[in-house]
């Protein structure tokens, strides 16, 4: 039997040791789009507001010849390497009022409700930011569709071609996200290129939100992409995992608990600080409505 939380002190001990790790674990497990971005959280020094990421140029192998004394230039010798900066400037919180603190710990179903609700809310804000603010801001390799929300096989191949030209298409390192409308309108154009999750005979592939594959590329469907047919709107995106970097700081920090006599309970909030940036514009191909 669980110990009964009967005051603010007990709740203050329980929230960061039990509730926050459970919510954070659910958050990490249920990520979808962010699994296809690069996590630089480990490089973020405690207390720092940003992390600098080197954008290394392609390494060049030079021929020296047998026994020759050819001087080989260091890669990157002629100019300083470019860098990208991931700045932590996004702050989101999920707040709760517990009217009976003891019930939260002793009732596992109620605790799971709060854990999942917290993780889902913070994950949604995080991945919406990645989709709408970062991925959809790229312009280098945009593809204009012939019909609203319809990514034909030819248009998909145009996007792949754009990434190939810029050495950004690497099998196993790219993903495709679509609006619900684009997914519904495009599937019929893909024929045998498309591999739906239902064909696997298992639902394990759905644990990270993937709905299928096309040409080996995992497909995600999200309402963070626009499907209303407005000219120029991004209804889908193909991108390389290295094109976007992010960092989480003090993930799922607990603020409180604080007694709230006016509302007859104890309040607390769970906070997520994060930042993300576009590291390689040419590693992203947006599919835009005509």
Secondary structure, DSSP 8 states (H G I E B T S, - for coil): ------SHHHHHHHIIIIIHHHHHHHHHHT--GGGGSEE-GGG--TT-SEEEEEE----------TT-------TT-SS--EEEEEE--EEEEEEEEES-HHHHHH-HHHHHHHHHHHHHHHHHHHHHIIIIIIGGG--TT-EE-SBTTB--HHHHHHHHHHHHHTT---TTSEEEEE-HHHHHHHGGGTGGGEEEGGGGT-SGGGGGT--EEETTEEEEE-TTS--S--TT-EEEEEEEGGGEEEEEEEEEEEEEEEEETTTTEEEEEEEEEEEEEES-GGGEEEEE--
